[in-house]
Amino acid sequence: MAINFLSSINLNQNQLIKAAIENQPGDVAAGTGVEGQVYFDTSTSAKVLKVWNGTAWVEVGGGVTSLTATDGTFINLTPNTTQSGAATLLADLSATGTPDNTKYLRGDNTWSAISGIYSWSIQGGTGGPTAVPNGTTVTFAGGTNITTALSGNTLTINHGSVSRSDTTSSASPAFGGTFTVVDSVTSSAEGHVTALNLKTVTLPTPTPATITLTGDVTGSGTTSIATTISAGAVEFSMMDPVAIVTSSEGIASNDNDVTLPTSAAVKAYVDASTVGAIIFQGGYDAATNTPNLDVPPTGTIKKGFMWTVTVDGLFFGTEQLRVGDSLIAEVDSPTTLADWTTVQGNIDLATLTTVGIGNVNAGDGTNVTYSSGTATVINIDKGSSQNIFKNIAVAGQNTIQADSNNDTLTFASGAGVTLTTNDTSDTLTISLATPAATSYATTISATATITHNLGTRDVNIQLYDTVTYETIYADNTRATVNTATITMTPTPTNPIRVLVTKVG
């Protein structure tokens, strides 16, 4: 396996001892090179060294030691001599016959006369075909109503003029009347109209049609006219106002069987009849929000609708509901917790984590006050007899005894350790500092400057191919204490992984 170098190697004029040039069996195997690239051709008996000159592989030094010419199809190659240095090959066609300016080379490698390959014939709609010898003139003649004219290289074929007369009719016959129309036209073979055949047409008297009128119709006629009223033809505006009861008139004051209330009048009557009423809707599962009351609700909820809780859960994510509690809607279409009244049917005793029924008693060293149902607990300093902290033991150290003089116990930060206190929550936070990075890795596809942020030029840089996993050698410069430039020529085929390790 070859070691890949992606940068030039400078030997500083030192010798390359016992080195062999790349061996390849010919130019095809060597492929395309770059200017100055060399290889040893093992395919010839001469075994020569070749160099790429920018377009092709050429022999380095020496010359031609032997030359063999091989004839190709219709081509004979004859070397003029066997020599060192440049060689001359003579190429000549092997065709039979004698070439001149009246000959052409046929596909069978024979010189033949050009006149022998051109021939043509002419044929009409009738007659022909007739062979036309070289140098013969072909004439295009006119016929009946056809003339021809030649101008330069253009032959024009014209049709003779045709005369005609047009007639029109302005007759407007009534039903039962007659009029004449052209029935057929007779023409000559050349397209001339020679005769017109006319035909008399009588218009029939129409049969009376049955007409159906829809909607409200006002009209008259000598025959019966049937009318129907289509759906939607009668609108509110067409109705007699005396027969309509509006919301302002009220249904209660129009108790009869001869008027119709509007939808607004019916709604106003129902709303007035249900004001202040609680309408029970059923049970509510607070654990699954069934039915949906707080997402916001998807169903229709009216003021006064009431549900009874059947399964414990949170309402709107904050309100704790217990089995037996009730929910009453305060407005139509409620969307917030404030739009509901919660009637608690079962209140638990309070615990450290559950709000409920309970009270707070003052203990040793505490004072309790209440304001609007909220208890405030205050710690009371009882003097030198009160221990501020209990015994504290540190691994490998003496035990710190209880303090009876209210002294301050100080926790000091050490190397790589940070201490933070919070008076509000009475907490001491111990944080370990993040250790400094000692290595860095990234992937590049060409020459690039990487930023490793290791803070020193004392770093080892190693490269490898991410597909073959071979170690790659390229020029790298430690530009700054935090960056390095990787130079790769040529650009590698596969992405290259860069590994940087801090030393010391």
C-alpha positions as CSV (number, residue, x, y, z in Angstrom):
1,M,0.0,0.0,0.0
2,A,1.5,3.3,-1.1
3,I,1.8,6.2,1.4
4,N,-0.1,9.3,0.2
5,F,1.6,12.6,0.1
6,L,-0.5,15.7,-0.7
7,S,2.4,18.1,-0.7
8,S,5.7,18.3,-2.4
9,I,8.8,16.7,-0.8
10,N,12.0,18.8,-0.5
11,L,15.1,16.7,0.0
12,N,17.3,19.9,0.1
13,Q,19.7,18.5,-2.6
14,N,20.2,15.3,-0.6
15,Q,20.5,12.1,-2.7
16,L,17.6,9.8,-3.4
17,I,19.4,6.5,-2.8
18,K,18.3,3.2,-4.3
19,A,15.0,4.6,-5.5
20,A,13.0,3.0,-8.4
21,I,10.8,5.0,-10.8
22,E,7.1,3.8,-11.2
23,N,6.9,0.8,-13.5
24,Q,3.9,0.7,-15.9
25,P,3.2,-1.5,-19.0
26,G,2.7,1.4,-21.4
27,D,1.1,4.8,-21.7
28,V,-2.4,3.6,-21.2
29,A,-1.6,2.0,-17.9
30,A,0.3,5.1,-16.8
31,G,-2.7,7.3,-17.5
32,T,-2.6,11.1,-17.8
33,G,0.2,12.8,-15.9
34,V,1.2,16.3,-14.9
35,E,4.1,18.2,-16.5
36,G,7.4,16.6,-15.4
37,Q,5.9,13.3,-14.2
38,V,8.0,10.3,-15.2
39,Y,7.5,6.5,-15.4
40,F,9.4,3.5,-16.7
41,D,7.7,1.8,-19.7
42,T,8.0,-2.0,-19.3
43,S,6.0,-2.8,-22.4
44,T,8.7,-2.3,-25.1
45,S,11.8,-4.3,-25.7
46,A,13.8,-1.0,-25.3
47,K,12.5,-0.5,-21.7
48,V,12.5,3.3,-21.8
49,L,11.9,6.1,-19.3
50,K,9.1,8.5,-20.3
51,V,8.0,12.0,-19.2
52,W,4.7,13.8,-19.5
53,N,5.2,17.0,-21.5
54,G,1.7,18.4,-20.8
55,T,-0.1,16.6,-23.6
56,A,1.6,13.2,-24.1
57,W,4.2,10.8,-22.7
58,V,7.5,11.2,-24.6
59,E,10.7,9.2,-24.3
60,V,13.5,10.7,-22.1
61,G,16.8,11.0,-24.2
62,G,18.0,8.3,-26.7
63,G,16.1,7.8,-29.9
64,V,14.6,5.2,-32.2
65,T,16.6,1.9,-32.1
66,S,14.3,0.0,-34.4
67,L,11.1,0.8,-36.4
68,T,8.5,-1.6,-37.8
69,A,5.9,-0.2,-40.2
70,T,2.5,-1.9,-40.3
71,D,0.2,-1.2,-43.3
72,G,-3.4,-0.1,-42.7
73,T,-6.5,-0.5,-44.8
74,F,-5.7,1.1,-48.2
75,I,-2.6,2.7,-46.7
76,N,1.0,1.4,-47.2
77,L,3.7,2.5,-44.7
78,T,7.4,2.3,-45.7
79,P,10.2,3.4,-43.4
80,N,13.0,5.0,-45.3
81,T,15.7,3.5,-43.1
82,T,16.4,1.9,-39.7
83,Q,18.3,4.5,-37.7
84,S,18.9,6.1,-34.4
85,G,17.3,9.4,-33.7
86,A,14.3,10.6,-35.8
87,A,12.7,8.2,-38.2
88,T,10.8,8.9,-41.5
89,L,7.8,7.0,-42.7
90,L,6.3,7.3,-46.2
91,A,2.5,6.7,-46.5
92,D,0.8,6.1,-49.9
93,L,-2.7,4.8,-51.0
94,S,-2.8,1.3,-52.4
95,A,-5.8,1.9,-54.8
96,T,-5.8,0.4,-58.3
97,G,-6.3,2.5,-61.4
98,T,-4.8,5.9,-62.4
99,P,-6.0,9.0,-60.4
100,D,-6.6,12.3,-62.2
101,N,-9.1,15.3,-61.9
102,T,-11.9,13.2,-63.5
103,K,-11.6,10.3,-61.1
104,Y,-12.8,9.5,-57.5
105,L,-11.7,6.8,-55.1
106,R,-14.4,4.2,-54.7
107,G,-15.1,2.3,-51.5
108,D,-13.5,-0.8,-53.0
109,N,-10.2,1.1,-53.3
110,T,-10.4,1.7,-57.0
111,W,-10.0,5.0,-59.0
112,S,-13.2,5.4,-61.2
113,A,-14.6,8.1,-63.6
114,I,-16.9,10.7,-61.9
115,S,-19.3,10.6,-65.0
116,G,-20.1,7.0,-64.2
117,I,-21.9,7.8,-60.9
118,Y,-24.5,10.5,-62.0
119,S,-27.8,9.5,-63.8
120,W,-31.4,10.6,-63.5
121,S,-34.8,10.0,-65.1
122,I,-38.1,11.9,-65.5
123,Q,-41.7,10.7,-65.2
124,G,-45.1,12.4,-65.5
125,G,-48.6,11.5,-64.3
126,T,-48.8,9.5,-67.5
127,G,-45.8,8.4,-69.5
128,G,-42.2,7.6,-68.4
129,P,-39.9,7.1,-66.8
130,T,-37.4,8.4,-69.3
131,A,-33.7,8.4,-68.8
132,V,-32.1,11.9,-69.1
133,P,-28.5,11.8,-70.5
134,N,-26.0,14.3,-69.2
135,G,-26.3,17.6,-71.0
136,T,-29.9,17.0,-72.1
137,T,-32.5,19.9,-71.4
138,V,-35.9,19.0,-69.8
139,T,-38.8,21.3,-70.7
140,F,-41.8,21.9,-68.4
141,A,-44.7,22.7,-70.8
142,G,-48.1,24.2,-69.9
143,G,-51.5,22.5,-70.6
144,T,-55.2,23.4,-70.4
145,N,-55.5,26.5,-68.3
146,I,-51.9,25.9,-67.1
147,T,-48.9,28.1,-68.1
148,T,-45.2,27.9,-67.1
149,A,-42.6,30.6,-66.8
150,L,-38.8,30.4,-66.0
151,S,-37.0,33.3,-64.5
152,G,-33.4,32.7,-63.6
153,N,-33.4,29.4,-61.6
154,T,-37.1,29.6,-60.7
155,L,-39.8,27.7,-62.6
156,T,-43.3,29.1,-62.0
157,I,-46.5,27.0,-62.8
158,N,-49.7,29.2,-63.2
159,H,-53.4,28.2,-63.4
160,G,-55.5,30.2,-65.9
161,S,-58.1,32.7,-64.7
162,V,-61.7,31.5,-64.1
163,S,-64.6,33.9,-64.5
164,R,-67.8,33.7,-62.5
165,S,-70.8,35.8,-61.3
166,D,-72.2,35.7,-57.8
167,T,-75.9,36.2,-56.9
168,T,-77.6,36.8,-53.6
169,S,-81.1,36.5,-52.4
170,S,-82.9,38.8,-49.9
171,A,-86.1,36.8,-49.6
172,S,-87.6,36.6,-46.1
173,P,-90.4,34.0,-46.3
174,A,-92.9,33.6,-43.4
175,F,-94.0,30.3,-42.0
176,G,-95.7,28.3,-44.8
177,G,-93.9,30.4,-47.5
178,T,-91.3,29.1,-50.0
179,F,-87.8,30.1,-51.2
180,T,-85.3,28.8,-53.7
181,V,-81.8,27.5,-52.7
182,V,-78.9,26.0,-54.7
183,D,-79.3,22.2,-54.5
184,S,-76.1,21.2,-56.4
185,V,-73.2,22.6,-58.6
186,T,-71.8,21.1,-61.8
187,S,-68.2,21.9,-62.7
188,S,-65.6,20.8,-65.4
189,A,-62.6,18.7,-64.8
190,E,-60.6,21.9,-64.4
191,G,-62.9,23.2,-61.7
192,H,-65.1,25.6,-63.8
193,V,-68.8,25.9,-62.7
194,T,-70.9,24.8,-65.7
195,A,-74.4,24.6,-64.1
196,L,-76.5,25.2,-60.9
197,N,-79.4,23.0,-59.8
198,L,-82.0,24.9,-57.8
199,K,-84.5,23.6,-55.2
200,T,-87.7,25.2,-53.7
201,V,-88.0,24.9,-49.9
202,T,-91.2,25.5,-47.9
203,L,-91.0,26.5,-44.2
204,P,-93.4,24.5,-42.0
205,T,-95.8,26.1,-39.7
206,P,-94.7,25.6,-36.1
207,T,-96.7,23.6,-33.6
208,P,-97.6,25.7,-30.5
209,A,-95.3,24.9,-27.6
210,T,-96.2,24.3,-23.9
211,I,-94.6,27.0,-21.7
212,T,-94.2,26.5,-17.9
213,L,-93.8,29.7,-15.8
214,T,-92.2,29.4,-12.3
215,G,-92.5,31.9,-9.4
216,D,-95.1,34.6,-8.9
217,V,-96.5,35.4,-12.4
218,T,-98.8,38.2,-13.5
219,G,-100.0,38.0,-17.2
220,S,-102.7,37.2,-19.6
221,G,-103.3,35.0,-22.7
222,T,-105.8,33.4,-25.0
223,T,-104.8,29.9,-23.7
224,S,-104.3,28.5,-20.3
225,I,-100.9,29.3,-18.6
226,A,-99.8,26.9,-15.9
227,T,-97.7,28.4,-13.1
228,T,-95.7,26.8,-10.3
229,I,-93.7,28.4,-7.4
230,S,-90.1,27.2,-7.2
231,A,-88.2,26.6,-3.9
232,G,-87.0,29.8,-2.5
233,A,-89.2,32.0,-4.6
234,V,-91.1,33.3,-1.6
235,E,-88.9,35.5,0.5
236,F,-89.4,37.1,3.9
237,S,-89.9,40.5,2.3
238,M,-92.9,39.2,0.3
239,M,-94.8,38.1,3.5
240,D,-97.5,40.2,5.1
241,P,-95.9,42.1,8.1
242,V,-99.1,41.7,10.1
243,A,-98.6,37.9,10.1
244,I,-94.9,38.1,11.4
245,V,-94.0,38.5,15.1
246,T,-90.6,40.1,15.6
247,S,-88.3,40.0,18.7
248,S,-89.4,43.6,19.6
249,E,-93.1,42.6,19.6
250,G,-92.4,39.4,21.7
251,I,-93.9,36.0,21.5
252,A,-95.5,36.2,24.9
253,S,-97.8,39.1,23.9
254,N,-98.8,37.4,20.6
255,D,-100.3,34.1,21.8
256,N,-102.4,33.1,18.8
257,D,-102.5,30.6,15.8
258,V,-102.5,33.2,13.0
259,T,-99.0,34.6,13.2
260,L,-95.4,33.3,12.8
261,P,-92.4,34.3,15.1
262,T,-89.0,35.1,13.6
263,S,-85.9,33.2,14.8
264,A,-84.7,36.2,16.7
265,A,-88.1,36.4,18.5
266,V,-87.9,32.7,19.5
267,K,-84.3,33.1,20.8
268,A,-85.2,36.2,22.8
269,Y,-88.1,34.3,24.4
270,V,-86.0,31.2,25.3
271,D,-83.1,33.4,26.7
272,A,-85.6,35.3,28.8
273,S,-87.1,32.1,30.1
274,T,-83.8,30.5,31.1
275,V,-82.0,33.5,32.8
276,G,-80.4,32.4,36.0
277,A,-81.2,28.7,35.5
278,I,-78.6,26.0,36.0
279,I,-78.8,23.2,33.3
280,F,-77.1,20.0,34.3
281,Q,-75.1,18.4,31.5
282,G,-73.7,15.3,33.1
283,G,-70.4,14.0,34.4
284,Y,-66.9,15.4,33.6
285,D,-63.7,13.3,33.6
286,A,-61.0,15.8,34.7
287,A,-58.2,13.4,34.1
288,T,-58.9,13.2,30.3
289,N,-60.9,16.4,29.9
290,T,-64.0,14.5,28.7
291,P,-66.2,16.2,27.5
292,N,-63.7,18.9,26.1
293,L,-64.2,21.9,28.3
294,D,-60.8,23.6,28.5
295,V,-58.7,23.2,25.3
296,P,-60.7,25.6,24.6
297,P,-63.9,23.7,24.4
298,T,-65.1,22.2,21.1
299,G,-68.8,21.9,21.8
300,T,-71.5,24.5,22.5
301,I,-71.4,25.7,26.1
302,K,-74.0,28.2,27.4
303,K,-74.2,30.2,30.5
304,G,-75.6,28.1,33.4
305,F,-74.4,24.7,32.0
306,M,-73.2,22.5,34.9
307,W,-71.1,19.3,35.0
308,T,-70.2,17.1,38.1
309,V,-66.6,15.8,38.3
310,T,-66.4,12.0,38.1
311,V,-62.6,11.6,37.9
312,D,-59.9,13.7,39.7
313,G,-57.7,16.0,37.5
314,L,-56.6,19.5,36.7
315,F,-58.9,22.0,35.1
316,F,-57.1,24.4,32.7
317,G,-53.8,22.9,33.9
318,T,-54.0,24.6,37.4
319,E,-57.3,24.1,39.1
320,Q,-57.4,20.8,41.2
321,L,-60.8,19.0,40.8
322,R,-61.9,16.2,43.0
323,V,-64.7,13.7,42.6
324,G,-68.0,15.4,43.6
325,D,-66.9,18.9,42.6
326,S,-69.1,20.9,40.2
327,L,-68.3,23.2,37.3
328,I,-70.8,26.0,36.3
329,A,-70.3,28.2,33.1
330,E,-70.5,31.9,33.9
331,V,-70.7,33.0,30.2
332,D,-71.5,31.6,26.8
333,S,-68.5,29.8,25.2
334,P,-66.1,30.1,28.1
335,T,-62.4,30.0,27.2
336,T,-60.5,30.7,30.5
337,L,-60.6,29.4,34.1
338,A,-62.1,32.8,35.2
339,D,-65.2,32.0,33.0
340,W,-66.2,29.1,35.4
341,T,-67.4,28.7,39.0
342,T,-65.9,25.7,40.8
343,V,-68.1,24.3,43.6
344,Q,-65.9,22.0,45.8
345,G,-67.7,19.0,47.2
346,N,-64.7,17.3,48.9
347,I,-61.6,19.2,50.2
348,D,-58.7,17.1,51.4
349,L,-56.4,17.9,54.4
350,A,-53.3,19.9,53.4
351,T,-49.9,18.1,53.1
352,L,-46.5,19.4,52.2
353,T,-47.3,19.0,48.5
354,T,-51.2,19.3,48.4
355,V,-53.2,22.4,49.1
356,G,-56.2,21.6,51.4
357,I,-57.7,22.2,54.8
358,G,-55.2,22.8,57.6
359,N,-53.5,25.4,59.8
360,V,-50.0,26.3,61.0
361,N,-49.0,26.2,64.7
362,A,-46.0,28.2,66.0
363,G,-43.2,25.9,67.2
364,D,-40.0,26.4,69.0
365,G,-38.1,29.3,67.5
366,T,-41.0,30.3,65.1
367,N,-43.7,32.9,64.9
368,V,-46.9,32.6,62.8
369,T,-49.2,35.3,61.4
370,Y,-52.1,35.2,59.0
371,S,-53.3,37.7,56.4
372,S,-56.2,36.9,54.0
373,G,-55.9,33.2,54.8
374,T,-52.1,33.1,54.1
375,A,-49.8,32.0,57.0
376,T,-46.4,33.7,57.4
377,V,-43.8,31.7,59.4
378,I,-40.8,33.7,60.9
379,N,-37.7,32.0,62.5
380,I,-36.8,33.6,65.8
381,D,-33.2,33.9,67.0
382,K,-33.2,32.6,70.6
383,G,-29.7,33.9,71.5
384,S,-26.5,32.1,72.4
385,S,-28.3,28.9,73.4
386,Q,-29.6,28.3,69.8
387,N,-27.4,26.3,67.5
388,I,-27.2,27.8,64.1
389,F,-25.9,24.6,62.4
390,K,-25.4,21.0,63.3
391,N,-22.1,19.1,63.3
392,I,-20.4,19.2,59.8
393,A,-17.8,16.6,58.8
394,V,-15.4,16.9,55.8
395,A,-13.8,13.8,54.5
396,G,-10.3,13.5,56.0
397,Q,-10.8,16.5,58.3
398,N,-11.9,17.2,61.9
399,T,-15.6,17.5,62.7
400,I,-16.9,21.1,63.1
401,Q,-19.1,21.2,66.2
402,A,-22.3,23.2,66.7
403,D,-21.7,26.9,67.0
404,S,-23.1,28.6,70.1
405,N,-21.8,32.1,69.3
406,N,-23.5,32.6,65.9
407,D,-20.1,32.6,64.2
408,T,-19.9,32.5,60.4
409,L,-19.0,29.2,58.7
410,T,-17.2,30.0,55.4
411,F,-16.9,27.6,52.5
412,A,-13.9,28.5,50.3
413,S,-13.6,27.8,46.5
414,G,-10.6,25.7,45.5
415,A,-8.8,24.9,42.1
416,G,-11.4,24.0,39.6
417,V,-14.3,24.4,42.1
418,T,-16.7,27.3,42.3
419,L,-19.1,27.9,45.2
420,T,-22.3,29.9,44.8
421,T,-24.8,30.8,47.6
422,N,-28.5,31.9,47.3
423,D,-30.0,33.7,50.3
424,T,-33.5,33.3,49.0
425,S,-33.5,29.5,48.7
426,D,-30.7,29.0,51.4
427,T,-28.7,26.8,49.0
428,L,-24.9,26.3,48.5
429,T,-24.1,25.3,44.9
430,I,-20.7,23.6,44.2
431,S,-19.7,23.7,40.5
432,L,-16.7,22.0,38.9
433,A,-14.9,24.0,36.2
434,T,-14.9,22.5,32.7
435,P,-11.5,21.0,32.0
436,A,-9.5,22.6,29.2
437,A,-9.6,20.8,25.8
438,T,-6.4,18.8,24.9
439,S,-7.4,17.6,21.4
440,Y,-9.4,18.7,18.3
441,A,-10.7,16.9,15.2
442,T,-12.4,18.1,12.0
443,T,-12.9,17.0,8.3
444,I,-11.6,19.0,5.3
445,S,-11.8,18.4,1.5
446,A,-9.1,20.7,0.3
447,T,-6.4,23.1,1.5
448,A,-7.9,24.8,4.6
449,T,-7.1,26.7,7.8
450,I,-8.5,25.0,10.9
451,T,-9.2,26.6,14.3
452,H,-8.4,24.2,17.2
453,N,-8.3,26.7,20.1
454,L,-5.8,24.7,22.1
455,G,-3.8,27.8,22.9
456,T,-0.4,26.6,21.8
457,R,1.8,25.7,18.8
458,D,3.0,22.6,20.7
459,V,0.5,20.3,18.9
460,N,0.8,17.1,16.8
461,I,-1.2,17.1,13.5
462,Q,-2.1,13.9,11.8
463,L,-4.2,13.3,8.7
464,Y,-6.1,10.2,7.3
465,D,-8.3,9.4,4.3
466,T,-11.9,8.9,5.6
467,V,-12.7,6.3,2.9
468,T,-9.4,4.2,2.7
469,Y,-8.4,5.1,6.3
470,E,-4.8,5.4,5.1
471,T,-2.5,8.0,6.8
472,I,-2.0,11.0,4.6
473,Y,1.1,13.3,4.5
474,A,0.6,17.0,3.7
475,D,2.2,20.3,4.4
476,N,0.9,21.9,7.7
477,T,1.8,25.2,9.3
478,R,1.0,26.2,12.9
479,A,-0.1,29.7,11.9
480,T,-1.1,30.8,15.4
481,V,-1.5,29.2,18.9
482,N,-5.1,28.5,17.9
483,T,-5.0,27.8,14.1
484,A,-3.1,25.6,11.6
485,T,-3.1,25.7,7.8
486,I,-3.2,22.3,6.0
487,T,-2.0,22.5,2.4
488,M,-2.9,19.6,0.0
489,T,-1.8,19.4,-3.6
490,P,-3.5,18.0,-5.5
491,T,-7.0,18.2,-4.0
492,P,-7.7,14.7,-2.5
493,T,-10.4,12.5,-4.0
494,N,-11.9,11.7,-0.5
495,P,-12.5,13.9,2.5
496,I,-9.5,14.1,4.9
497,R,-9.8,13.8,8.7
498,V,-7.5,16.2,10.7
499,L,-6.5,15.1,14.2
500,V,-4.8,17.7,16.5
501,T,-3.3,16.7,19.9
502,K,-1.9,19.2,22.5
503,V,1.5,18.3,23.8
504,G,2.4,19.1,27.5
